[in-house]
C-alpha cells in the first residue's frame, strides 16, 4: 500500500505575459452589424433628444480598415443632467465574457469633433456584471453596473489610447482612467464585487452634468478603434493551502484509494498535508479535483503545476491529467526525481507548455479547464 503526503499549489500566474492581448472588437463593422453582440444593440438616452449615431469610419483609422464613429447629442433633461449611450451585450443567453485573465481594458480613440460644452461632458465606459442575477439578464438597471470616467471629449483631434485597469477603485474612479466604481446610481447591489468572469455587457456612455436645462443640446463626435484587453493578471489557482482543500474544489478519489487532509503532516510542521493512500495491486488510480472552469489560455505557455511531495522509496512514475468542460483530457507523466523518492519532501514543477494539448487528436480547451 503506497502512502504519499502531498502539498499542492497550482499557480497560473508567472507574470511574464504582460503583453498578452485579446482583441475584443476591432470595429471593422459597427456594433449594430457585429454578430458577437446581441442584436439589436441597445441605444438609449435620458430623453429622445439625447442619442448616439453609429457609422463606419474608413478614413480615420488606427488599426485595420475601419473604425467606429460615435456621434453624440445630449440634453440636460433631468435635475442631474443627462446622458446618451450604447450597450453591447453577449449574444448567448447562457454565457458571459470572462475577462478575469486580464489587467487592463484598452481602446484607441480620436476625438474628431470636440464637445460644444467644454469641461461639462465626459465619456463613461461601463461593465455589466451578472454574478448575482440571472445569467440571461440584459438590462443595465438589473445588473451590477460598474462605471469608469474618461475626460477626453474636449481634446483636439488625434489618436490616443485609454488604458483602464480592470479594478474596483471606488470613488477614485471619478478622477479618470484609473478603474471602475459601482456608484449605486443604477443597477443592483448584487455581491458588490467586480466579477470579471461574469461580464454580460459593455457600455459606452456620454454624460453631461447638472443643472437641468431642457431644450439645449450639446454635441460631439469620437472615433473608437481596437477595443482590447491586455496584460496577464496573476490569479493563483490553489488546490490545497496547507490547511484545507478550498470550498470551490470538489475532491474525490477515482477508485481503490483515498486522499484526505492529514493534520500536522505538512512540509512545515504547523501545516497539514494531503495523504494519498493507494490500495495494493492497483496499477493506476488517483484523485480528481474539480472546480469552476478556468480561463488559462494566456498562461498555459508560461506557468506550471507546482507541489511538494513526500513519497516512500519505490514510488515510481506519477501522472497528472487535466480535463476541460468539453470532455477532452490531456496528461503528462511525472518521472521520479534524480535518485528516486526517499521519504523526504521533494518539490515538483510541471511546466504546462510540456503538456500536449492536441494529444490523441483531441483539441484541449485551455480556456475552459475544470479538473485535474
C-alpha positions as CSV (number, residue, x, y, z in Angstrom):
1,X,0.0,0.0,0.0
2,X,1.5,3.3,-1.1
3,X,1.2,6.3,1.2
4,X,2.2,9.7,-0.2
5,X,1.9,13.1,1.5
6,X,1.5,16.0,-0.8
7,X,1.2,19.7,-0.5
8,X,-0.4,21.0,-3.7
9,X,0.0,24.5,-5.0
10,X,-1.0,25.2,-8.6
11,X,-0.1,28.8,-9.6
12,X,-1.3,30.0,-13.0
13,X,0.4,33.4,-12.8
14,X,4.1,33.8,-13.5
15,X,3.8,37.4,-14.6
16,X,5.8,37.0,-17.9
17,X,2.7,37.7,-20.0
18,X,2.4,41.4,-19.7
19,X,1.9,41.6,-23.4
20,X,-1.0,39.2,-23.5
21,X,-3.7,40.8,-25.6
22,X,-7.3,39.8,-26.5
23,X,-8.8,42.0,-29.3
24,X,-12.4,42.2,-28.2
25,X,-13.7,44.3,-31.1
26,X,-11.5,45.7,-33.9
27,X,-14.5,47.7,-35.1
28,X,-14.3,46.5,-38.7
29,X,-18.1,46.7,-38.5
30,X,-20.3,48.9,-36.3
31,X,-21.8,47.2,-33.2
32,X,-25.2,47.0,-34.9
33,X,-23.7,44.6,-37.5
34,X,-21.5,42.6,-35.2
35,X,-22.7,39.0,-34.6
36,X,-20.7,38.8,-31.5
37,X,-23.2,41.2,-29.8
38,X,-26.8,40.5,-29.0
39,X,-28.9,42.2,-31.7
40,X,-30.4,44.8,-31.8
41,X,-27.7,46.7,-30.0
42,X,-29.3,48.9,-27.3
43,X,-29.2,52.7,-27.8
44,X,-30.6,54.9,-25.1
45,X,-30.7,58.4,-23.5
46,X,-32.2,60.5,-20.8
47,X,-34.6,61.9,-23.4
48,X,-35.5,61.4,-27.1
49,X,-33.1,64.4,-27.8
50,X,-30.2,62.6,-26.3
51,X,-28.9,59.9,-28.6
52,X,-25.9,58.2,-30.3
53,X,-25.5,57.7,-34.0
54,X,-23.1,54.9,-35.1
55,X,-21.4,54.9,-38.5
56,X,-18.4,53.1,-40.0
57,X,-15.3,55.2,-40.4
58,X,-12.9,54.2,-43.2
59,X,-10.7,57.3,-43.5
60,X,-9.5,58.0,-39.9
61,X,-8.4,54.5,-38.7
62,X,-5.9,53.3,-36.2
63,X,-5.9,49.6,-37.0
64,X,-7.3,47.5,-39.8
65,X,-9.5,49.1,-42.4
66,X,-12.3,50.6,-40.4
67,X,-13.3,52.2,-37.0
68,X,-16.5,53.1,-35.2
69,X,-17.6,56.8,-35.4
70,X,-19.7,57.6,-32.4
71,X,-21.6,60.8,-32.9
72,X,-23.4,62.1,-29.7
73,X,-26.0,64.6,-28.7
74,X,-27.0,65.1,-25.0
75,X,-29.6,67.3,-23.3
76,X,-29.7,68.3,-19.6
77,X,-33.2,66.9,-19.4
78,X,-33.0,65.8,-15.7
79,X,-32.1,67.6,-12.5
80,X,-28.7,65.8,-12.5
81,X,-28.0,66.4,-16.2
82,X,-28.4,63.8,-19.0
83,X,-26.8,61.0,-21.0
84,X,-26.8,59.1,-24.2
85,X,-25.3,55.6,-24.6
86,X,-24.8,52.4,-26.5
87,X,-24.8,49.0,-24.7
88,X,-23.3,45.8,-26.3
89,X,-24.5,42.5,-24.7
90,X,-23.3,38.9,-25.0
91,X,-25.3,37.1,-27.7
92,X,-25.7,33.8,-25.8
93,X,-28.4,33.7,-23.0
94,X,-26.3,31.2,-21.1
95,X,-22.8,32.7,-21.5
96,X,-20.8,35.7,-20.4
97,X,-17.4,37.3,-21.2
98,X,-14.7,36.1,-18.9
99,X,-12.2,38.9,-18.5
100,X,-10.6,37.7,-15.4
101,X,-7.3,36.8,-17.2
102,X,-6.6,40.4,-18.0
103,X,-5.4,43.5,-16.1
104,X,-6.5,46.4,-18.4
105,X,-9.1,47.5,-20.9
106,X,-7.5,49.3,-23.8
107,X,-9.2,51.3,-26.5
108,X,-7.9,53.8,-29.1
109,X,-9.9,57.0,-29.7
110,X,-9.8,60.0,-32.0
111,X,-11.8,62.9,-30.7
112,X,-12.9,64.1,-34.2
113,X,-15.3,66.8,-33.1
114,X,-14.7,68.2,-29.6
115,X,-17.6,68.8,-27.2
116,X,-19.7,72.0,-27.8
117,X,-19.9,72.3,-24.0
118,X,-16.2,72.2,-22.8
119,X,-15.5,70.7,-19.4
120,X,-19.1,69.7,-18.8
121,X,-19.4,66.4,-20.8
122,X,-17.4,63.2,-20.3
123,X,-17.2,59.6,-21.5
124,X,-18.1,56.6,-19.4
125,X,-17.0,53.0,-20.2
126,X,-19.2,50.6,-18.3
127,X,-19.2,46.9,-17.4
128,X,-22.3,45.0,-16.6
129,X,-21.8,42.1,-14.1
130,X,-24.4,39.3,-13.8
131,X,-22.7,37.4,-11.0
132,X,-25.7,37.9,-8.6
133,X,-28.6,37.9,-11.1
134,X,-29.8,35.5,-13.8
135,X,-27.2,35.0,-16.4
136,X,-29.5,35.9,-19.3
137,X,-30.2,39.4,-17.9
138,X,-29.6,42.2,-20.5
139,X,-31.0,45.2,-18.6
140,X,-28.4,47.6,-17.2
141,X,-30.8,48.5,-14.5
142,X,-30.9,44.9,-13.2
143,X,-27.2,44.1,-13.1
144,X,-24.2,45.2,-11.1
145,X,-23.4,48.4,-13.0
146,X,-19.7,49.4,-12.9
147,X,-18.7,52.9,-14.2
148,X,-15.4,54.4,-15.4
149,X,-14.9,58.1,-16.1
150,X,-12.9,59.4,-19.0
151,X,-12.3,63.1,-19.6
152,X,-11.4,63.0,-23.3
153,X,-14.3,64.8,-25.1
154,X,-12.6,68.2,-25.1
155,X,-9.3,67.1,-26.6
156,X,-8.1,68.2,-30.0
157,X,-8.4,65.6,-32.8
158,X,-5.6,62.9,-32.8
159,X,-5.2,59.2,-31.8
160,X,-4.8,58.4,-28.1
161,X,-5.2,55.3,-26.0
162,X,-7.2,54.7,-22.9
163,X,-5.6,52.1,-20.7
164,X,-8.2,51.3,-18.0
165,X,-7.3,49.0,-15.0
166,X,-9.9,46.3,-14.5
167,X,-10.2,47.1,-10.8
168,X,-12.8,48.4,-8.4
169,X,-11.2,51.6,-7.2
170,X,-14.3,53.1,-5.6
171,X,-14.9,56.9,-5.8
172,X,-11.3,57.3,-7.1
173,X,-12.6,56.2,-10.5
174,X,-14.1,59.7,-10.9
175,X,-10.5,61.0,-11.3
176,X,-10.4,59.4,-14.7
177,X,-8.9,56.3,-16.4
178,X,-7.9,54.5,-13.2
179,X,-10.6,51.9,-12.7
180,X,-14.2,51.2,-12.1
181,X,-16.8,52.1,-9.4
182,X,-20.2,50.7,-8.6
183,X,-21.7,54.0,-7.8
184,X,-25.2,52.8,-7.0
185,X,-26.7,55.3,-9.4
186,X,-28.1,52.5,-11.5
187,X,-28.3,48.7,-11.3
188,X,-28.4,46.4,-8.3
189,X,-26.1,45.9,-5.4
190,X,-25.5,42.2,-6.0
191,X,-22.4,41.0,-4.2
192,X,-20.8,44.4,-4.7
193,X,-17.7,42.8,-6.2
194,X,-16.5,43.3,-9.7
195,X,-16.6,39.7,-11.0
196,X,-14.6,39.9,-14.2
197,X,-15.6,36.3,-15.1
198,X,-19.3,37.3,-15.2
199,X,-19.4,40.3,-17.6
200,X,-22.6,40.2,-19.7
201,X,-22.3,43.6,-21.4
202,X,-20.1,46.6,-22.1
203,X,-21.4,50.2,-22.5
204,X,-20.2,53.5,-23.9
205,X,-22.0,56.5,-22.4
206,X,-21.7,60.2,-22.8
207,X,-22.8,62.1,-19.7
208,X,-23.5,65.8,-19.2
209,X,-23.7,67.5,-15.8
210,X,-26.3,69.5,-14.0
211,X,-28.3,71.8,-13.8
212,X,-31.4,70.9,-15.8
213,X,-31.7,72.9,-19.0
214,X,-34.4,71.4,-21.2
215,X,-34.2,72.1,-24.9
216,X,-30.5,72.9,-25.0
217,X,-28.4,70.3,-26.8
218,X,-24.7,69.7,-27.0
219,X,-22.8,67.5,-29.5
220,X,-19.5,65.9,-30.5
221,X,-18.0,63.0,-32.3
222,X,-15.4,60.5,-31.3
223,X,-13.9,57.6,-33.3
224,X,-13.1,54.3,-31.5
225,X,-10.8,51.6,-32.7
226,X,-9.3,48.3,-31.4
227,X,-11.1,47.6,-28.1
228,X,-8.8,45.1,-26.4
229,X,-8.0,43.5,-23.0
230,X,-4.3,43.4,-22.1
231,X,-1.9,42.2,-19.5
232,X,-2.0,38.8,-17.7
233,X,-3.5,39.0,-14.3
234,X,-1.8,37.0,-11.5
235,X,-4.5,34.5,-10.5
236,X,-3.1,31.7,-8.4
237,X,-5.3,28.6,-8.5
238,X,-4.7,26.8,-5.2
239,X,-6.0,23.2,-4.7
240,X,-4.7,22.8,-1.2
241,X,-3.4,25.7,1.0
242,X,-1.6,23.7,3.7
243,X,-4.7,23.6,5.9
244,X,-7.8,22.6,3.9
245,X,-9.0,21.9,0.4
246,X,-10.7,25.1,-0.7
247,X,-14.5,25.0,-0.8
248,X,-14.6,25.7,-4.6
249,X,-12.7,22.4,-5.2
250,X,-14.6,19.1,-5.3
251,X,-12.2,16.4,-4.5
252,X,-12.8,12.7,-4.9
253,X,-10.7,9.5,-5.4
254,X,-11.5,7.6,-8.6
255,X,-11.4,4.1,-7.1
256,X,-9.4,1.8,-4.7
257,X,-7.7,4.6,-2.7
258,X,-8.2,7.8,-0.8
259,X,-7.0,11.3,-0.5
260,X,-7.6,13.3,2.7
261,X,-6.3,16.1,4.9
262,X,-3.8,14.8,7.5
263,X,-3.4,17.2,10.4
264,X,0.2,18.3,11.2
265,X,1.8,16.2,8.4
266,X,2.7,19.1,6.0
267,X,6.1,20.1,4.9
268,X,6.1,22.8,7.5
269,X,5.3,21.3,10.9
270,X,2.3,23.5,11.7
271,X,0.8,22.8,8.3
272,X,-1.4,19.9,7.3
273,X,-0.7,17.5,4.4
274,X,-2.8,15.6,1.8
275,X,-2.4,11.9,2.4
276,X,-2.8,9.8,-0.7
277,X,-3.3,6.1,0.0
278,X,-3.4,3.7,-2.9
279,X,-4.6,0.1,-2.4
280,X,-2.3,-2.8,-3.1
281,X,-2.5,-4.3,-6.6
282,X,-3.7,-1.1,-8.3
283,X,-1.5,-0.3,-11.3
284,X,-3.0,3.1,-11.6
285,X,-5.7,5.1,-10.0
286,X,-5.9,8.6,-8.5
287,X,-7.7,11.6,-7.2
288,X,-9.8,14.1,-9.1
289,X,-10.2,17.8,-8.2
290,X,-13.0,19.7,-10.0
291,X,-13.6,23.4,-9.9
292,X,-15.3,26.2,-11.8
293,X,-14.0,26.4,-15.4
294,X,-10.8,28.4,-15.5
295,X,-9.6,30.6,-18.5
296,X,-5.9,29.6,-18.7
297,X,-5.2,30.2,-22.4
298,X,-2.9,33.2,-21.8
299,X,-0.9,31.5,-19.1
300,X,-0.6,27.9,-20.4
301,X,2.8,28.5,-22.2
302,X,4.4,30.2,-19.2
303,X,3.0,28.6,-16.0
304,X,3.4,25.4,-14.0
305,X,1.7,23.0,-11.8
306,X,3.7,23.0,-8.5
307,X,3.6,20.9,-5.4
308,X,5.7,19.3,-2.7
309,X,5.6,15.5,-2.3
310,X,6.9,13.1,0.3
311,X,6.8,9.5,-1.0
312,X,8.4,6.2,0.1
313,X,11.2,4.6,-1.8
314,X,9.8,2.5,-4.6
315,X,7.2,5.1,-5.7
316,X,7.6,5.3,-9.4
317,X,6.1,7.5,-12.2
318,X,3.1,9.7,-11.4
319,X,0.7,11.1,-13.9
320,X,-1.1,14.4,-13.9
321,X,-4.2,14.8,-16.1
322,X,-6.2,18.0,-17.0
323,X,-9.8,17.9,-18.2
324,X,-11.9,20.6,-20.0
325,X,-15.6,21.2,-20.0
326,X,-16.0,19.5,-23.4
327,X,-14.8,16.1,-22.2
328,X,-11.2,16.4,-23.6
329,X,-8.3,15.5,-21.4
330,X,-4.5,15.7,-21.6
331,X,-1.9,14.2,-19.4
332,X,1.8,14.4,-18.6
333,X,4.0,11.8,-16.8
334,X,5.9,13.0,-13.8
335,X,9.1,10.9,-13.6
336,X,10.9,10.1,-10.4
337,X,13.4,12.9,-9.2
338,X,17.1,12.1,-9.6
339,X,17.9,9.4,-7.0
340,X,14.2,8.5,-6.7
341,X,11.8,9.2,-3.8
342,X,13.2,8.6,-0.3
343,X,10.5,9.6,2.1
344,X,11.7,13.3,2.3
345,X,9.9,16.3,0.8
346,X,10.6,16.9,-2.8
347,X,9.5,19.9,-4.9
348,X,7.9,19.2,-8.3
349,X,7.1,21.7,-11.0
350,X,5.4,20.6,-14.3
351,X,5.5,23.3,-17.0
352,X,2.1,23.4,-18.6
353,X,3.7,24.0,-22.0
354,X,5.2,20.5,-21.9
355,X,1.6,19.0,-21.9
356,X,0.5,18.2,-25.5
357,X,-2.9,19.9,-25.7
358,X,-3.5,18.0,-29.1
359,X,-2.8,14.6,-27.5
360,X,-4.6,11.7,-29.3
361,X,-6.2,14.1,-31.8
362,X,-8.2,16.0,-29.2
363,X,-8.3,19.8,-29.1
364,X,-8.0,20.6,-25.4
365,X,-9.6,23.9,-24.5
366,X,-7.2,25.8,-22.2
367,X,-9.9,28.5,-21.9
368,X,-12.2,26.1,-20.0
369,X,-10.2,23.9,-17.7
370,X,-12.3,22.4,-14.9
371,X,-10.5,19.4,-13.4
372,X,-7.1,18.0,-12.6
